[in-house]
Amino acid sequence: MGRKIADCRDFPSDNGCMLAISGEADEVVTAATQHAVSAHGHQDTEEVRTWLRQNLKDEVPA
């Protein structure tokens, strides 16, 4: 299974965040949730985690 990526540039943001997180899907969801809470003011809920998981993309190797 390939690596997944969550990239803040793919989503509207008030602070112009450019963070990208890549790795195994569960790792990315955990890290992206922590980032969404600390940097974007979201709550750590199952809804947020599900939304993040559904919006992961396959990482394209360099």
N, C-alpha and C positions, 0 to 999 in steps of 0.2 A: 504494500500500500504506500502511495506517495505522500509527501508532506503536504500539509494544508497551510493556508495563509489567511489571516484577517488583516486588512489594510484600512486604516482610518481614512485614507484618501478616497476610498470608494463611497463614503457616507458624508452627508452634510454635517458640519461641525462649526460651532461658534468660535473655536479657538484655532482653526486651520491645522488641526493635528495631522501629522505625517507618519505616525508610528505604524509599522508593519510587524506582525508577529507570525512566525512560521514554526512548524513542527508537526508532531502527531496531533490528530484532531482534538483529543481530550485535553492535551497540554495547551493547545492554542485557545480552546474555549475557557479554560481556567485562567490563563494569563490575560486574555482579552476581557474577561469579566472583571478581573481586578482592575484593569486599566479603565474600563468603562465607568466603574464606580469612582476611582480616584481622580481621573482626569476629566470625565464628562458628566459627573453627577448622577449617574444611573444608580438604581438599587440592584443589589445582588439577588435576583429572583429567578425562578425557573423560566419565566417568560423571556427574560433577557438572555439567559443561557441558550434557550431553544432558538431564539432569533439569531444569535451569534452563530450557532452550529449550522443553521440553515443557510447562512450567508458566507460560510467558508468557501474558499476557492482552492483549486489545485495549484500548488506552487509550480511555476515554470522554471526548470533548471536554467542557470545562467549559461 
